[in-house]
Amino acid sequence: MAPFCAAVDWGTTNFRLWLLDAKGEVLAERSSSEGMCACQPDRFESVLEMHLAALGAPAGLPVIVAGMAGARGGWREAPYRDAPASLEGLYRDAVKIDGIARDVRILPGVCQRESGREDVMRGEETQLAGAWAESRTSGLFCLPGTHSKWARVEEGRLLGFTTFMTGELFSIISQHSILHDMVVSGGGDSTSPAFRDAVSEMLDGAGLTGKLFSIRAASLLGGDAAPDGKARLSGLLIGAEIAAARKELKSGAVTLIASGMHARAYETALSIAGIGCRTLDGQDLVRRGLYSAAVALWSEGTRE
Amino acid sequence: MAPFCAAVDWGTTNFRLWLLDAKGEVLAERSSSEGMCACQPDRFESVLEMHLAALGAPAGLPVIVAGMAGARGGWREAPYRDAPASLEGLYRDAVKIDGIARDVRILPGVCQRESGREDVMRGEETQLAGAWAESRTSGLFCLPGTHSKWARVEEGRLLGFTTFMTGELFSIISQHSILHDMVVSGGGDSTSPAFRDAVSEMLDGAGLTGKLFSIRAASLLGGDAAPDGKARLSGLLIGAEIAAARKELKSGAVTLIASGMHARAYETALSIAGIGCRTLDGQDLVRRGLYSAAVALWSEGTRE
């Protein structure tokens, strides 16, 4: 079957491309570490064409892109849409790359300008569009990561969202703080009691910055055994995120867009909080969101 | 007047020594950057003797030490006393350095072993002892710093305490996170609206990890002007500390042990929280606490 479009998730550190047929089924795919950070501004086109050529994509095949390639300093800036924003309508603000032969469009990110609640996303909105296209679910969505996003979607509109620096804080505290030794040598994952206890403490209203040092103190007082410092740090940070984000939960369950270890950890923590959740795979959803935008852009138009 | 003792505040990165007369008045003083981190275990004695000699201290003058010199890996470990602990009684657990001619004693730190609230201090207990000796004040004490301490003292007993990693988080977030550019280039101090707004947001119950990214987003959305990123980060962290710590405030005011910029920032933040505070100078208090311990150890004894 002939491809209908190419869909690209072009993030900070990763590049992923799918050739999709007219029904959105995957015909072929490629991925690499040529994220935005690895691409000089003048290299985006050649990276894209190289991957398209490797999959035998025709010269006239249009390409829809989401992610950091549309940031300032990326390939071409696709300015943020203000929330509230229709997830199905994001394609209207896609930016067409000019000066090249192929029809390539980059989807916009979404922003929020309220003072003290300023926020931005770029890429997650396409996952949310995919989730809406697939399941027509309203409610609160959680997208864990370096910068976790919690987003409220009602009737296909992204009303607002909050970014939690959970993953980045885990990384810099592990690497650069006095907790380094306890986290690096400390075992444990989201199945360990240390993780569960830490989540519970944060859900009970503890302040994060007053809990972190307990990891160090427990190690000093406990002698040799580093008591699951990694699991405890992870539990404190994820617990802090859920404790704050659940204030936005009006009723019902959270839709978790995640996979692997992230999904397990957040499912465990949400269950400790008594919050039901349904988990969807993030990679599938970004492709689904890209496909929906491509259909809106090109399924009625004429293409070579 | 002849010196009665030498008092040493020997921290991680700083060394400070005073010659005190029998009334605790300062006869002479020295300070240097020869903190614990700069001293190999076998160098503590020579560093101390060099500074004593520079001040012309007699060979038989006893020396009382507080701080990280008593940590594992310091000069000689002075094991933690468990809280609750009598501040006037800490001298009883001072550790005498053996194998040297001079009478040198290191005061213990204080620890708390309750699971999930494990904590340690080393140096601050001597400031608290100084505050008790000077003013007989009970209540909640705040000692800002790299690792801020909030301690409850009743009738001269240190009942319990919590460490907040406020200063260290400010440092690693400034240096190593995606907020780096906004904090380094962003001006503002505790008099700026950005600081005050950030404190207020945290006192209103916001979650710290969901507020940090607003510094980045405001910069992306606001164009050139980095909106006081430094003041905002400082306000969020200090606000988070006070929001958590004030749960321990039963009534009345907080005693703030601080000086300079720290004192101004915490005084501003406490006033936004509607909490009265009285500020005492930390360096004076550690010397006062050391002197009290020296009196208890040596004023009745015989010395050359």
Chai-1 contact restraints between the chains, C-beta under 6 A:
chainA,res_idxA,chainB,res_idxB,connection_type,confidence,min_distance_angstrom,max_distance_angstrom,comment,restraint_id
A,C111,B,L221,contact,1.0,0.0,6.0,A-B,restraint_1
A,R113,B,L221,contact,1.0,0.0,6.0,A-B,restraint_2
A,G116,B,E201,contact,1.0,0.0,6.0,A-B,restraint_3
A,E118,B,S214,contact,1.0,0.0,6.0,A-B,restraint_4
A,E118,B,A217,contact,1.0,0.0,6.0,A-B,restraint_5
A,E118,B,A218,contact,1.0,0.0,6.0,A-B,restraint_6
A,E118,B,L221,contact,1.0,0.0,6.0,A-B,restraint_7
A,D119,B,A217,contact,1.0,0.0,6.0,A-B,restraint_8
A,V120,B,A217,contact,1.0,0.0,6.0,A-B,restraint_9
A,V120,B,L220,contact,1.0,0.0,6.0,A-B,restraint_10
A,T162,B,G210,contact,1.0,0.0,6.0,A-B,restraint_11
A,T163,B,F213,contact,1.0,0.0,6.0,A-B,restraint_12
A,F164,B,T209,contact,1.0,0.0,6.0,A-B,restraint_13
A,F164,B,G210,contact,1.0,0.0,6.0,A-B,restraint_14
A,M165,B,T209,contact,1.0,0.0,6.0,A-B,restraint_15
A,M165,B,L212,contact,1.0,0.0,6.0,A-B,restraint_16
A,M165,B,F213,contact,1.0,0.0,6.0,A-B,restraint_17
A,T166,B,T209,contact,1.0,0.0,6.0,A-B,restraint_18
A,E168,B,S177,contact,1.0,0.0,6.0,A-B,restraint_19
A,I172,B,I172,contact,1.0,0.0,6.0,A-B,restraint_20
A,I172,B,H176,contact,1.0,0.0,6.0,A-B,restraint_21
A,I172,B,S177,contact,1.0,0.0,6.0,A-B,restraint_22
A,H176,B,I172,contact,1.0,0.0,6.0,A-B,restraint_23
A,H176,B,H176,contact,1.0,0.0,6.0,A-B,restraint_24
A,S177,B,E168,contact,1.0,0.0,6.0,A-B,restraint_25
A,S177,B,I172,contact,1.0,0.0,6.0,A-B,restraint_26
A,E201,B,G116,contact,1.0,0.0,6.0,A-B,restraint_27
A,G207,B,A240,contact,1.0,0.0,6.0,A-B,restraint_28
A,G207,B,A244,contact,1.0,0.0,6.0,A-B,restraint_29
A,L208,B,L208,contact,1.0,0.0,6.0,A-B,restraint_30
A,T209,B,F164,contact,1.0,0.0,6.0,A-B,restraint_31
A,T209,B,M165,contact,1.0,0.0,6.0,A-B,restraint_32
A,T209,B,T166,contact,1.0,0.0,6.0,A-B,restraint_33
A,T209,B,A240,contact,1.0,0.0,6.0,A-B,restraint_34
A,T209,B,E241,contact,1.0,0.0,6.0,A-B,restraint_35
A,G210,B,T162,contact,1.0,0.0,6.0,A-B,restraint_36
A,G210,B,F164,contact,1.0,0.0,6.0,A-B,restraint_37
A,G210,B,A244,contact,1.0,0.0,6.0,A-B,restraint_38
A,L212,B,M165,contact,1.0,0.0,6.0,A-B,restraint_39
A,F213,B,T163,contact,1.0,0.0,6.0,A-B,restraint_40
A,F213,B,M165,contact,1.0,0.0,6.0,A-B,restraint_41
A,S214,B,E118,contact,1.0,0.0,6.0,A-B,restraint_42
A,A217,B,E118,contact,1.0,0.0,6.0,A-B,restraint_43
A,A217,B,D119,contact,1.0,0.0,6.0,A-B,restraint_44
A,A217,B,V120,contact,1.0,0.0,6.0,A-B,restraint_45
A,A218,B,E118,contact,1.0,0.0,6.0,A-B,restraint_46
A,L220,B,V120,contact,1.0,0.0,6.0,A-B,restraint_47
A,L221,B,C111,contact,1.0,0.0,6.0,A-B,restraint_48
A,L221,B,R113,contact,1.0,0.0,6.0,A-B,restraint_49
A,L221,B,E118,contact,1.0,0.0,6.0,A-B,restraint_50
A,A240,B,G207,contact,1.0,0.0,6.0,A-B,restraint_51
A,A240,B,T209,contact,1.0,0.0,6.0,A-B,restraint_52
A,E241,B,T209,contact,1.0,0.0,6.0,A-B,restraint_53
A,A244,B,G207,contact,1.0,0.0,6.0,A-B,restraint_54
A,A244,B,G210,contact,1.0,0.0,6.0,A-B,restraint_55
